[in-house]
Amino acid sequence: MTNLDKFDTVFADVFEVEKSELGSGFSIDNVDNWDSVTQLSLVSDLEDEFDIMLDSEDILEFKSYEAGKAILTKYDINFDE
């Protein structure tokens, strides 16, 4: 399983959506159930999946699917597999 597969699986599980719904338009601005509770769940699940610990600034900036990928690359998570 690639890192992108893992990332997509966590997103799909947390937001209870199909992976096909994920992409550049998937963000806090247009996902109804993206709230503080879901945000914490998403961050926690991604930290567990990739064995990392996001700093608070990154957690605050984690407001979209694409931003999430960019943030995780700072932790040496490569999505170009």
mmCIF file of the N, C-alpha and C atoms, coordinates in Angstrom:
data_MODEL
# 
_entry.id   MODEL 
# 
loop_
_atom_site.group_PDB 
_atom_site.id 
_atom_site.type_symbol 
_atom_site.label_atom_id 
_atom_site.label_alt_id 
_atom_site.label_comp_id 
_atom_site.label_asym_id 
_atom_site.label_entity_id 
_atom_site.label_seq_id 
_atom_site.pdbx_PDB_ins_code 
_atom_site.Cartn_x 
_atom_site.Cartn_y 
_atom_site.Cartn_z 
_atom_site.occupancy 
_atom_site.B_iso_or_equiv 
_atom_site.pdbx_formal_charge 
_atom_site.auth_seq_id 
_atom_site.auth_comp_id 
_atom_site.auth_asym_id 
_atom_site.auth_atom_id 
_atom_site.pdbx_PDB_model_num 
ATOM 1   N N  . MET A 1 1  ? 0.848   -1.180 0.000  1.00 0.00 ? 1  MET A N  1 
ATOM 2   C CA . MET A 1 1  ? 0.000   0.000  0.000  1.00 0.00 ? 1  MET A CA 1 
ATOM 3   C C  . MET A 1 1  ? 0.894   1.244  0.000  1.00 0.00 ? 1  MET A C  1 
ATOM 4   N N  . THR A 1 2  ? 0.637   2.155  -0.917 1.00 0.00 ? 2  THR A N  1 
ATOM 5   C CA . THR A 1 2  ? 1.446   3.373  -1.003 1.00 0.00 ? 2  THR A CA 1 
ATOM 6   C C  . THR A 1 2  ? 1.040   4.371  0.078  1.00 0.00 ? 2  THR A C  1 
ATOM 7   N N  . ASN A 1 3  ? 1.876   5.379  0.269  1.00 0.00 ? 3  ASN A N  1 
ATOM 8   C CA . ASN A 1 3  ? 1.539   6.430  1.230  1.00 0.00 ? 3  ASN A CA 1 
ATOM 9   C C  . ASN A 1 3  ? 0.256   7.154  0.827  1.00 0.00 ? 3  ASN A C  1 
ATOM 10  N N  . LEU A 1 4  ? 0.057   7.345  -0.476 1.00 0.00 ? 4  LEU A N  1 
ATOM 11  C CA . LEU A 1 4  ? -1.167  8.000  -0.933 1.00 0.00 ? 4  LEU A CA 1 
ATOM 12  C C  . LEU A 1 4  ? -2.382  7.142  -0.611 1.00 0.00 ? 4  LEU A C  1 
ATOM 13  N N  . ASP A 1 5  ? -2.261  5.840  -0.792 1.00 0.00 ? 5  ASP A N  1 
ATOM 14  C CA . ASP A 1 5  ? -3.360  4.932  -0.430 1.00 0.00 ? 5  ASP A CA 1 
ATOM 15  C C  . ASP A 1 5  ? -3.691  5.031  1.056  1.00 0.00 ? 5  ASP A C  1 
ATOM 16  N N  . LYS A 1 6  ? -2.656  5.051  1.878  1.00 0.00 ? 6  LYS A N  1 
ATOM 17  C CA . LYS A 1 6  ? -2.854  5.164  3.322  1.00 0.00 ? 6  LYS A CA 1 
ATOM 18  C C  . LYS A 1 6  ? -3.527  6.494  3.674  1.00 0.00 ? 6  LYS A C  1 
ATOM 19  N N  . PHE A 1 7  ? -3.032  7.570  3.070  1.00 0.00 ? 7  PHE A N  1 
ATOM 20  C CA . PHE A 1 7  ? -3.576  8.915  3.297  1.00 0.00 ? 7  PHE A CA 1 
ATOM 21  C C  . PHE A 1 7  ? -5.053  8.958  2.903  1.00 0.00 ? 7  PHE A C  1 
ATOM 22  N N  . ASP A 1 8  ? -5.341  8.449  1.712  1.00 0.00 ? 8  ASP A N  1 
ATOM 23  C CA . ASP A 1 8  ? -6.724  8.435  1.217  1.00 0.00 ? 8  ASP A CA 1 
ATOM 24  C C  . ASP A 1 8  ? -7.633  7.589  2.102  1.00 0.00 ? 8  ASP A C  1 
ATOM 25  N N  . THR A 1 9  ? -7.133  6.467  2.565  1.00 0.00 ? 9  THR A N  1 
ATOM 26  C CA . THR A 1 9  ? -7.932  5.586  3.421  1.00 0.00 ? 9  THR A CA 1 
ATOM 27  C C  . THR A 1 9  ? -8.296  6.289  4.719  1.00 0.00 ? 9  THR A C  1 
ATOM 28  N N  . VAL A 1 10 ? -7.340  6.960  5.336  1.00 0.00 ? 10 VAL A N  1 
ATOM 29  C CA . VAL A 1 10 ? -7.625  7.684  6.580  1.00 0.00 ? 10 VAL A CA 1 
ATOM 30  C C  . VAL A 1 10 ? -8.667  8.771  6.319  1.00 0.00 ? 10 VAL A C  1 
ATOM 31  N N  . PHE A 1 11 ? -8.476  9.554  5.275  1.00 0.00 ? 11 PHE A N  1 
ATOM 32  C CA . PHE A 1 11 ? -9.445  10.609 4.939  1.00 0.00 ? 11 PHE A CA 1 
ATOM 33  C C  . PHE A 1 11 ? -10.835 10.019 4.719  1.00 0.00 ? 11 PHE A C  1 
ATOM 34  N N  . ALA A 1 12 ? -10.917 8.968  3.910  1.00 0.00 ? 12 ALA A N  1 
ATOM 35  C CA . ALA A 1 12 ? -12.212 8.357  3.591  1.00 0.00 ? 12 ALA A CA 1 
ATOM 36  C C  . ALA A 1 12 ? -12.886 7.816  4.842  1.00 0.00 ? 12 ALA A C  1 
ATOM 37  N N  . ASP A 1 13 ? -12.111 7.200  5.730  1.00 0.00 ? 13 ASP A N  1 
ATOM 38  C CA . ASP A 1 13 ? -12.667 6.648  6.963  1.00 0.00 ? 13 ASP A CA 1 
ATOM 39  C C  . ASP A 1 13 ? -13.160 7.752  7.901  1.00 0.00 ? 13 ASP A C  1 
ATOM 40  N N  . VAL A 1 14 ? -12.358 8.780  8.090  1.00 0.00 ? 14 VAL A N  1 
ATOM 41  C CA . VAL A 1 14 ? -12.719 9.860  9.016  1.00 0.00 ? 14 VAL A CA 1 
ATOM 42  C C  . VAL A 1 14 ? -13.957 10.608 8.538  1.00 0.00 ? 14 VAL A C  1 
ATOM 43  N N  . PHE A 1 15 ? -14.000 10.913 7.234  1.00 0.00 ? 15 PHE A N  1 
ATOM 44  C CA . PHE A 1 15 ? -15.113 11.700 6.708  1.00 0.00 ? 15 PHE A CA 1 
ATOM 45  C C  . PHE A 1 15 ? -16.262 10.856 6.181  1.00 0.00 ? 15 PHE A C  1 
ATOM 46  N N  . GLU A 1 16 ? -16.089 9.521  6.213  1.00 0.00 ? 16 GLU A N  1 
ATOM 47  C CA . GLU A 1 16 ? -17.118 8.597  5.749  1.00 0.00 ? 16 GLU A CA 1 
ATOM 48  C C  . GLU A 1 16 ? -17.560 8.914  4.318  1.00 0.00 ? 16 GLU A C  1 
ATOM 49  N N  . VAL A 1 17 ? -16.553 9.008  3.439  1.00 0.00 ? 17 VAL A N  1 
ATOM 50  C CA . VAL A 1 17 ? -16.790 9.265  2.019  1.00 0.00 ? 17 VAL A CA 1 
ATOM 51  C C  . VAL A 1 17 ? -16.039 8.221  1.206  1.00 0.00 ? 17 VAL A C  1 
ATOM 52  N N  . GLU A 1 18 ? -16.369 8.154  -0.072 1.00 0.00 ? 18 GLU A N  1 
ATOM 53  C CA . GLU A 1 18 ? -15.636 7.300  -0.996 1.00 0.00 ? 18 GLU A CA 1 
ATOM 54  C C  . GLU A 1 18 ? -14.327 7.993  -1.361 1.00 0.00 ? 18 GLU A C  1 
ATOM 55  N N  . LYS A 1 19 ? -13.295 7.211  -1.611 1.00 0.00 ? 19 LYS A N  1 
ATOM 56  C CA . LYS A 1 19 ? -12.007 7.794  -2.000 1.00 0.00 ? 19 LYS A CA 1 
ATOM 57  C C  . LYS A 1 19 ? -12.131 8.656  -3.249 1.00 0.00 ? 19 LYS A C  1 
ATOM 58  N N  . SER A 1 20 ? -13.079 8.333  -4.112 1.00 0.00 ? 20 SER A N  1 
ATOM 59  C CA . SER A 1 20 ? -13.260 9.095  -5.348 1.00 0.00 ? 20 SER A CA 1 
ATOM 60  C C  . SER A 1 20 ? -13.694 10.544 -5.089 1.00 0.00 ? 20 SER A C  1 
ATOM 61  N N  . GLU A 1 21 ? -14.201 10.826 -3.879 1.00 0.00 ? 21 GLU A N  1 
ATOM 62  C CA . GLU A 1 21 ? -14.625 12.184 -3.543 1.00 0.00 ? 21 GLU A CA 1 
ATOM 63  C C  . GLU A 1 21 ? -13.454 13.064 -3.096 1.00 0.00 ? 21 GLU A C  1 
ATOM 64  N N  . LEU A 1 22 ? -12.315 12.457 -2.834 1.00 0.00 ? 22 LEU A N  1 
ATOM 65  C CA . LEU A 1 22 ? -11.156 13.197 -2.362 1.00 0.00 ? 22 LEU A CA 1 
ATOM 66  C C  . LEU A 1 22 ? -10.453 13.884 -3.513 1.00 0.00 ? 22 LEU A C  1 
ATOM 67  N N  . GLY A 1 23 ? -9.820  15.014 -3.226 1.00 0.00 ? 23 GLY A N  1 
ATOM 68  C CA . GLY A 1 23 ? -9.076  15.738 -4.248 1.00 0.00 ? 23 GLY A CA 1 
ATOM 69  C C  . GLY A 1 23 ? -8.935  17.191 -3.876 1.00 0.00 ? 23 GLY A C  1 
ATOM 70  N N  . SER A 1 24 ? -8.556  17.991 -4.850 1.00 0.00 ? 24 SER A N  1 
ATOM 71  C CA . SER A 1 24 ? -8.229  19.393 -4.584 1.00 0.00 ? 24 SER A CA 1 
ATOM 72  C C  . SER A 1 24 ? -9.402  20.198 -4.024 1.00 0.00 ? 24 SER A C  1 
ATOM 73  N N  . GLY A 1 25 ? -10.636 19.795 -4.316 1.00 0.00 ? 25 GLY A N  1 
ATOM 74  C CA . GLY A 1 25 ? -11.788 20.529 -3.807 1.00 0.00 ? 25 GLY A CA 1 
ATOM 75  C C  . GLY A 1 25 ? -12.250 20.092 -2.433 1.00 0.00 ? 25 GLY A C  1 
ATOM 76  N N  . PHE A 1 26 ? -11.592 19.105 -1.850 1.00 0.00 ? 26 PHE A N  1 
ATOM 77  C CA . PHE A 1 26 ? -12.003 18.566 -0.556 1.00 0.00 ? 26 PHE A CA 1 
ATOM 78  C C  . PHE A 1 26 ? -11.340 19.387 0.542  1.00 0.00 ? 26 PHE A C  1 
ATOM 79  N N  . SER A 1 27 ? -12.115 20.295 1.157  1.00 0.00 ? 27 SER A N  1 
ATOM 80  C CA . SER A 1 27 ? -11.530 21.188 2.163  1.00 0.00 ? 27 SER A CA 1 
ATOM 81  C C  . SER A 1 27 ? -12.549 21.549 3.232  1.00 0.00 ? 27 SER A C  1 
ATOM 82  N N  . ILE A 1 28 ? -12.060 22.194 4.259  1.00 0.00 ? 28 ILE A N  1 
ATOM 83  C CA . ILE A 1 28 ? -12.894 22.622 5.377  1.00 0.00 ? 28 ILE A CA 1 
ATOM 84  C C  . ILE A 1 28 ? -14.018 23.545 4.902  1.00 0.00 ? 28 ILE A C  1 
ATOM 85  N N  . ASP A 1 29 ? -13.791 24.245 3.793  1.00 0.00 ? 29 ASP A N  1 
ATOM 86  C CA . ASP A 1 29 ? -14.776 25.199 3.277  1.00 0.00 ? 29 ASP A CA 1 
ATOM 87  C C  . ASP A 1 29 ? -15.978 24.545 2.620  1.00 0.00 ? 29 ASP A C  1 
ATOM 88  N N  . ASN A 1 30 ? -15.822 23.316 2.134  1.00 0.00 ? 30 ASN A N  1 
ATOM 89  C CA . ASN A 1 30 ? -16.948 22.707 1.416  1.00 0.00 ? 30 ASN A CA 1 
ATOM 90  C C  . ASN A 1 30 ? -17.285 21.285 1.848  1.00 0.00 ? 30 ASN A C  1 
ATOM 91  N N  . VAL A 1 31 ? -16.769 20.853 2.987  1.00 0.00 ? 31 VAL A N  1 
ATOM 92  C CA . VAL A 1 31 ? -17.124 19.550 3.530  1.00 0.00 ? 31 VAL A CA 1 
ATOM 93  C C  . VAL A 1 31 ? -17.908 19.797 4.809  1.00 0.00 ? 31 VAL A C  1 
ATOM 94  N N  . ASP A 1 32 ? -19.192 19.463 4.763  1.00 0.00 ? 32 ASP A N  1 
ATOM 95  C CA . ASP A 1 32 ? -20.101 19.804 5.859  1.00 0.00 ? 32 ASP A CA 1 
ATOM 96  C C  . ASP A 1 32 ? -19.649 19.289 7.224  1.00 0.00 ? 32 ASP A C  1 
ATOM 97  N N  . ASN A 1 33 ? -19.144 18.064 7.267  1.00 0.00 ? 33 ASN A N  1 
ATOM 98  C CA . ASN A 1 33 ? -18.801 17.492 8.571  1.00 0.00 ? 33 ASN A CA 1 
ATOM 99  C C  . ASN A 1 33 ? -17.333 17.701 8.958  1.00 0.00 ? 33 ASN A C  1 
ATOM 100 N N  . TRP A 1 34 ? -16.637 18.648 8.295  1.00 0.00 ? 34 TRP A N  1 
ATOM 101 C CA . TRP A 1 34 ? -15.263 18.959 8.677  1.00 0.00 ? 34 TRP A CA 1 
ATOM 102 C C  . TRP A 1 34 ? -15.325 20.020 9.770  1.00 0.00 ? 34 TRP A C  1 
ATOM 103 N N  . ASP A 1 35 ? -15.286 19.561 11.019 1.00 0.00 ? 35 ASP A N  1 
ATOM 104 C CA . ASP A 1 35 ? -15.329 20.459 12.164 1.00 0.00 ? 35 ASP A CA 1 
ATOM 105 C C  . ASP A 1 35 ? -14.147 20.148 13.077 1.00 0.00 ? 35 ASP A C  1 
ATOM 106 N N  . SER A 1 36 ? -14.112 20.755 14.251 1.00 0.00 ? 36 SER A N  1 
ATOM 107 C CA . SER A 1 36 ? -12.958 20.573 15.135 1.00 0.00 ? 36 SER A CA 1 
ATOM 108 C C  . SER A 1 36 ? -12.799 19.121 15.583 1.00 0.00 ? 36 SER A C  1 
ATOM 109 N N  . VAL A 1 37 ? -13.899 18.431 15.793 1.00 0.00 ? 37 VAL A N  1 
ATOM 110 C CA . VAL A 1 37 ? -13.824 17.033 16.225 1.00 0.00 ? 37 VAL A CA 1 
ATOM 111 C C  . VAL A 1 37 ? -13.261 16.161 15.100 1.00 0.00 ? 37 VAL A C  1 
ATOM 112 N N  . THR A 1 38 ? -13.756 16.376 13.897 1.00 0.00 ? 38 THR A N  1 
ATOM 113 C CA . THR A 1 38 ? -13.257 15.598 12.754 1.00 0.00 ? 38 THR A CA 1 
ATOM 114 C C  . THR A 1 38 ? -11.798 15.929 12.494 1.00 0.00 ? 38 THR A C  1 
ATOM 115 N N  . GLN A 1 39 ? -11.443 17.192 12.649 1.00 0.00 ? 39 GLN A N  1 
ATOM 116 C CA . GLN A 1 39 ? -10.060 17.632 12.448 1.00 0.00 ? 39 GLN A CA 1 
ATOM 117 C C  . GLN A 1 39 ? -9.127  16.872 13.403 1.00 0.00 ? 39 GLN A C  1 
ATOM 118 N N  . LEU A 1 40 ? -9.506  16.801 14.659 1.00 0.00 ? 40 LEU A N  1 
ATOM 119 C CA . LEU A 1 40 ? -8.676  16.095 15.638 1.00 0.00 ? 40 LEU A CA 1 
ATOM 120 C C  . LEU A 1 40 ? -8.582  14.606 15.319 1.00 0.00 ? 40 LEU A C  1 
ATOM 121 N N  . SER A 1 41 ? -9.679  14.025 14.906 1.00 0.00 ? 41 SER A N  1 
ATOM 122 C CA . SER A 1 41 ? -9.692  12.617 14.537 1.00 0.00 ? 41 SER A CA 1 
ATOM 123 C C  . SER A 1 41 ? -8.786  12.372 13.332 1.00 0.00 ? 41 SER A C  1 
ATOM 124 N N  . LEU A 1 42 ? -8.882  13.236 12.341 1.00 0.00 ? 42 LEU A N  1 
ATOM 125 C CA . LEU A 1 42 ? -8.066  13.116 11.135 1.00 0.00 ? 42 LEU A CA 1 
ATOM 126 C C  . LEU A 1 42 ? -6.584  13.194 11.484 1.00 0.00 ? 42 LEU A C  1 
ATOM 127 N N  . VAL A 1 43 ? -6.219  14.202 12.247 1.00 0.00 ? 43 VAL A N  1 
ATOM 128 C CA . VAL A 1 43 ? -4.817  14.387 12.619 1.00 0.00 ? 43 VAL A CA 1 
ATOM 129 C C  . VAL A 1 43 ? -4.314  13.186 13.430 1.00 0.00 ? 43 VAL A C  1 
ATOM 130 N N  . SER A 1 44 ? -5.094  12.770 14.398 1.00 0.00 ? 44 SER A N  1 
ATOM 131 C CA . SER A 1 44 ? -4.705  11.634 15.239 1.00 0.00 ? 44 SER A CA 1 
ATOM 132 C C  . SER A 1 44 ? -4.514  10.362 14.409 1.00 0.00 ? 44 SER A C  1 
ATOM 133 N N  . ASP A 1 45 ? -5.461  10.095 13.508 1.00 0.00 ? 45 ASP A N  1 
ATOM 134 C CA . ASP A 1 45 ? -5.372  8.888  12.681 1.00 0.00 ? 45 ASP A CA 1 
ATOM 135 C C  . ASP A 1 45 ? -4.175  8.939  11.733 1.00 0.00 ? 45 ASP A C  1 
ATOM 136 N N  . LEU A 1 46 ? -3.905  10.117 11.168 1.00 0.00 ? 46 LEU A N  1 
ATOM 137 C CA . LEU A 1 46 ? -2.752  10.255 10.270 1.00 0.00 ? 46 LEU A CA 1 
ATOM 138 C C  . LEU A 1 46 ? -1.443  10.113 11.046 1.00 0.00 ? 46 LEU A C  1 
ATOM 139 N N  . GLU A 1 47 ? -1.391  10.676 12.242 1.00 0.00 ? 47 GLU A N  1 
ATOM 140 C CA . GLU A 1 47 ? -0.192  10.529 13.069 1.00 0.00 ? 47 GLU A CA 1 
ATOM 141 C C  . GLU A 1 47 ? 0.059   9.058  13.378 1.00 0.00 ? 47 GLU A C  1 
ATOM 142 N N  . ASP A 1 48 ? -0.997  8.331  13.695 1.00 0.00 ? 48 ASP A N  1 
ATOM 143 C CA . ASP A 1 48 ? -0.863  6.896  13.970 1.00 0.00 ? 48 ASP A CA 1 
ATOM 144 C C  . ASP A 1 48 ? -0.435  6.126  12.728 1.00 0.00 ? 48 ASP A C  1 
ATOM 145 N N  . GLU A 1 49 ? -1.069  6.422  11.606 1.00 0.00 ? 49 GLU A N  1 
ATOM 146 C CA . GLU A 1 49 ? -0.792  5.700  10.363 1.00 0.00 ? 49 GLU A CA 1 
ATOM 147 C C  . GLU A 1 49 ? 0.654   5.876  9.908  1.00 0.00 ? 49 GLU A C  1 
ATOM 148 N N  . PHE A 1 50 ? 1.164   7.111  10.036 1.00 0.00 ? 50 PHE A N  1 
ATOM 149 C CA . PHE A 1 50 ? 2.502   7.409  9.521  1.00 0.00 ? 50 PHE A CA 1 
ATOM 150 C C  . PHE A 1 50 ? 3.561   7.505  10.621 1.00 0.00 ? 50 PHE A C  1 
ATOM 151 N N  . ASP A 1 51 ? 3.160   7.233  11.863 1.00 0.00 ? 51 ASP A N  1 
ATOM 152 C CA . ASP A 1 51 ? 4.093   7.263  12.998 1.00 0.00 ? 51 ASP A CA 1 
ATOM 153 C C  . ASP A 1 51 ? 4.848   8.593  13.067 1.00 0.00 ? 51 ASP A C  1 
ATOM 154 N N  . ILE A 1 52 ? 4.082   9.677  13.053 1.00 0.00 ? 52 ILE A N  1 
ATOM 155 C CA . ILE A 1 52 ? 4.632   11.030 13.143 1.00 0.00 ? 52 ILE A CA 1 
ATOM 156 C C  . ILE A 1 52 ? 3.863   11.801 14.212 1.00 0.00 ? 52 ILE A C  1 
ATOM 157 N N  . MET A 1 53 ? 4.367   12.976 14.552 1.00 0.00 ? 53 MET A N  1 
ATOM 158 C CA . MET A 1 53 ? 3.672   13.872 15.469 1.00 0.00 ? 53 MET A CA 1 
ATOM 159 C C  . MET A 1 53 ? 3.673   15.258 14.828 1.00 0.00 ? 53 MET A C  1 
ATOM 160 N N  . LEU A 1 54 ? 2.499   15.713 14.399 1.00 0.00 ? 54 LEU A N  1 
ATOM 161 C CA . LEU A 1 54 ? 2.393   17.026 13.768 1.00 0.00 ? 54 LEU A CA 1 
ATOM 162 C C  . LEU A 1 54 ? 2.509   18.118 14.821 1.00 0.00 ? 54 LEU A C  1 
ATOM 163 N N  . ASP A 1 55 ? 3.185   19.217 14.461 1.00 0.00 ? 55 ASP A N  1 
ATOM 164 C CA . ASP A 1 55 ? 3.242   20.320 15.411 1.00 0.00 ? 55 ASP A CA 1 
ATOM 165 C C  . ASP A 1 55 ? 1.959   21.144 15.307 1.00 0.00 ? 55 ASP A C  1 
ATOM 166 N N  . SER A 1 56 ? 1.709   21.954 16.302 1.00 0.00 ? 56 SER A N  1 
ATOM 167 C CA . SER A 1 56 ? 0.427   22.662 16.388 1.00 0.00 ? 56 SER A CA 1 
ATOM 168 C C  . SER A 1 56 ? 0.182   23.587 15.199 1.00 0.00 ? 56 SER A C  1 
ATOM 169 N N  . GLU A 1 57 ? 1.223   24.211 14.677 1.00 0.00 ? 57 GLU A N  1 
ATOM 170 C CA . GLU A 1 57 ? 1.062   25.089 13.512 1.00 0.00 ? 57 GLU A CA 1 
ATOM 171 C C  . GLU A 1 57 ? 0.567   24.300 12.299 1.00 0.00 ? 57 GLU A C  1 
ATOM 172 N N  . ASP A 1 58 ? 1.132   23.110 12.098 1.00 0.00 ? 58 ASP A N  1 
ATOM 173 C CA . ASP A 1 58 ? 0.704   22.271 10.979 1.00 0.00 ? 58 ASP A CA 1 
ATOM 174 C C  . ASP A 1 58 ? -0.744  21.810 11.158 1.00 0.00 ? 58 ASP A C  1 
ATOM 175 N N  . ILE A 1 59 ? -1.121  21.500 12.381 1.00 0.00 ? 59 ILE A N  1 
ATOM 176 C CA . ILE A 1 59 ? -2.499  21.080 12.641 1.00 0.00 ? 59 ILE A CA 1 
ATOM 177 C C  . ILE A 1 59 ? -3.472  22.207 12.302 1.00 0.00 ? 59 ILE A C  1 
ATOM 178 N N  . LEU A 1 60 ? -3.128  23.424 12.656 1.00 0.00 ? 60 LEU A N  1 
ATOM 179 C CA . LEU A 1 60 ? -3.991  24.574 12.354 1.00 0.00 ? 60 LEU A CA 1 
ATOM 180 C C  . LEU A 1 60 ? -4.086  24.836 10.856 1.00 0.00 ? 60 LEU A C  1 
ATOM 181 N N  . GLU A 1 61 ? -3.019  24.547 10.120 1.00 0.00 ? 61 GLU A N  1 
ATOM 182 C CA . GLU A 1 61 ? -3.001  24.775 8.671  1.00 0.00 ? 61 GLU A CA 1 
ATOM 183 C C  . GLU A 1 61 ? -3.633  23.633 7.881  1.00 0.00 ? 61 GLU A C  1 
ATOM 184 N N  . PHE A 1 62 ? -3.936  22.538 8.532  1.00 0.00 ? 62 PHE A N  1 
ATOM 185 C CA . PHE A 1 62 ? -4.453  21.326 7.880  1.00 0.00 ? 62 PHE A CA 1 
ATOM 186 C C  . PHE A 1 62 ? -5.937  21.530 7.589  1.00 0.00 ? 62 PHE A C  1 
ATOM 187 N N  . LYS A 1 63 ? -6.234  22.248 6.507  1.00 0.00 ? 63 LYS A N  1 
ATOM 188 C CA . LYS A 1 63 ? -7.615  22.624 6.216  1.00 0.00 ? 63 LYS A CA 1 
ATOM 189 C C  . LYS A 1 63 ? -8.128  22.086 4.891  1.00 0.00 ? 63 LYS A C  1 
ATOM 190 N N  . SER A 1 64 ? -7.319  21.239 4.248  1.00 0.00 ? 64 SER A N  1 
ATOM 191 C CA . SER A 1 64 ? -7.782  20.632 3.000  1.00 0.00 ? 64 SER A CA 1 
ATOM 192 C C  . SER A 1 64 ? -6.978  19.362 2.728  1.00 0.00 ? 64 SER A C  1 
ATOM 193 N N  . TYR A 1 65 ? -7.497  18.595 1.815  1.00 0.00 ? 65 TYR A N  1 
ATOM 194 C CA . TYR A 1 65 ? -6.833  17.362 1.384  1.00 0.00 ? 65 TYR A CA 1 
ATOM 195 C C  . TYR A 1 65 ? -5.440  17.680 0.838  1.00 0.00 ? 65 TYR A C  1 
ATOM 196 N N  . GLU A 1 66 ? -5.365  18.679 -0.043 1.00 0.00 ? 66 GLU A N  1 
ATOM 197 C CA . GLU A 1 66 ? -4.083  19.041 -0.648 1.00 0.00 ? 66 GLU A CA 1 
ATOM 198 C C  . GLU A 1 66 ? -3.117  19.619 0.378  1.00 0.00 ? 66 GLU A C  1 
ATOM 199 N N  . ALA A 1 67 ? -3.622  20.459 1.282  1.00 0.00 ? 67 ALA A N  1 
ATOM 200 C CA . ALA A 1 67 ? -2.760  21.013 2.334  1.00 0.00 ? 67 ALA A CA 1 
ATOM 201 C C  . ALA A 1 67 ? -2.208  19.889 3.195  1.00 0.00 ? 67 ALA A C  1 
ATOM 202 N N  . GLY A 1 68 ? -3.026  18.883 3.448  1.00 0.00 ? 68 GLY A N  1 
ATOM 203 C CA . GLY A 1 68 ? -2.580  17.742 4.239  1.00 0.00 ? 68 GLY A CA 1 
ATOM 204 C C  . GLY A 1 68 ? -1.409  17.021 3.602  1.00 0.00 ? 68 GLY A C  1 
ATOM 205 N N  . LYS A 1 69 ? -1.489  16.817 2.289  1.00 0.00 ? 69 LYS A N  1 
ATOM 206 C CA . LYS A 1 69 ? -0.376  16.161 1.604  1.00 0.00 ? 69 LYS A CA 1 
ATOM 207 C C  . LYS A 1 69 ? 0.882   17.014 1.700  1.00 0.00 ? 69 LYS A C  1 
ATOM 208 N N  . ALA A 1 70 ? 0.742   18.322 1.508  1.00 0.00 ? 70 ALA A N  1 
ATOM 209 C CA . ALA A 1 70 ? 1.896   19.224 1.580  1.00 0.00 ? 70 ALA A CA 1 
ATOM 210 C C  . ALA A 1 70 ? 2.510   19.206 2.982  1.00 0.00 ? 70 ALA A C  1 
ATOM 211 N N  . ILE A 1 71 ? 1.667   19.213 3.988  1.00 0.00 ? 71 ILE A N  1 
ATOM 212 C CA . ILE A 1 71 ? 2.158   19.192 5.372  1.00 0.00 ? 71 ILE A CA 1 
ATOM 213 C C  . ILE A 1 71 ? 2.893   17.889 5.661  1.00 0.00 ? 71 ILE A C  1 
ATOM 214 N N  . LEU A 1 72 ? 2.336   16.777 5.247  1.00 0.00 ? 72 LEU A N  1 
ATOM 215 C CA . LEU A 1 72 ? 2.978   15.496 5.530  1.00 0.00 ? 72 LEU A CA 1 
ATOM 216 C C  . LEU A 1 72 ? 4.320   15.354 4.823  1.00 0.00 ? 72 LEU A C  1 
ATOM 217 N N  . THR A 1 73 ? 4.500   16.016 3.682  1.00 0.00 ? 73 THR A N  1 
ATOM 218 C CA . THR A 1 73 ? 5.799   15.936 3.006  1.00 0.00 ? 73 THR A CA 1 
ATOM 219 C C  . THR A 1 73 ? 6.898   16.562 3.864  1.00 0.00 ? 73 THR A C  1 
ATOM 220 N N  . LYS A 1 74 ? 6.532   17.502 4.739  1.00 0.00 ? 74 LYS A N  1 
ATOM 221 C CA . LYS A 1 74 ? 7.528   18.096 5.652  1.00 0.00 ? 74 LYS A CA 1 
ATOM 222 C C  . LYS A 1 74 ? 8.029   17.072 6.662  1.00 0.00 ? 74 LYS A C  1 
ATOM 223 N N  . TYR A 1 75 ? 7.279   15.995 6.837  1.00 0.00 ? 75 TYR A N  1 
ATOM 224 C CA . TYR A 1 75 ? 7.649   14.937 7.770  1.00 0.00 ? 75 TYR A CA 1 
ATOM 225 C C  . TYR A 1 75 ? 8.212   13.721 7.033  1.00 0.00 ? 75 TYR A C  1 
ATOM 226 N N  . ASP A 1 76 ? 8.725   13.985 5.823  1.00 0.00 ? 76 ASP A N  1 
ATOM 227 C CA . ASP A 1 76 ? 9.353   12.954 4.993  1.00 0.00 ? 76 ASP A CA 1 
ATOM 228 C C  . ASP A 1 76 ? 8.392   11.865 4.537  1.00 0.00 ? 76 ASP A C  1 
ATOM 229 N N  . ILE A 1 77 ? 7.113   12.222 4.396  1.00 0.00 ? 77 ILE A N  1 
ATOM 230 C CA . ILE A 1 77 ? 6.133   11.309 3.815  1.00 0.00 ? 77 ILE A CA 1 
ATOM 231 C C  . ILE A 1 77 ? 6.066   11.632 2.320  1.00 0.00 ? 77 ILE A C  1 
ATOM 232 N N  . ASN A 1 78 ? 6.456   10.680 1.493  1.00 0.00 ? 78 ASN A N  1 
ATOM 233 C CA . ASN A 1 78 ? 6.526   10.894 0.056  1.00 0.00 ? 78 ASN A CA 1 
ATOM 234 C C  . ASN A 1 78 ? 5.270   10.341 -0.616 1.00 0.00 ? 78 ASN A C  1 
ATOM 235 N N  . PHE A 1 79 ? 4.617   11.175 -1.442 1.00 0.00 ? 79 PHE A N  1 
ATOM 236 C CA . PHE A 1 79 ? 3.402   10.746 -2.151 1.00 0.00 ? 79 PHE A CA 1 
ATOM 237 C C  . PHE A 1 79 ? 3.662   10.448 -3.627 1.00 0.00 ? 79 PHE A C  1 
ATOM 238 N N  . ASP A 1 80 ? 4.906   10.536 -4.068 1.00 0.00 ? 80 ASP A N  1 
ATOM 239 C CA . ASP A 1 80 ? 5.246   10.310 -5.471 1.00 0.00 ? 80 ASP A CA 1 
ATOM 240 C C  . ASP A 1 80 ? 5.789   8.919  -5.684 1.00 0.00 ? 80 ASP A C  1 
ATOM 241 N N  . GLU A 1 81 ? 5.027   7.930  -5.261 1.00 0.00 ? 81 GLU A N  1 
ATOM 242 C CA . GLU A 1 81 ? 5.514   6.553  -5.361 1.00 0.00 ? 81 GLU A CA 1 
ATOM 243 C C  . GLU A 1 81 ? 4.990   5.883  -6.602 1.00 0.00 ? 81 GLU A C  1 
# 
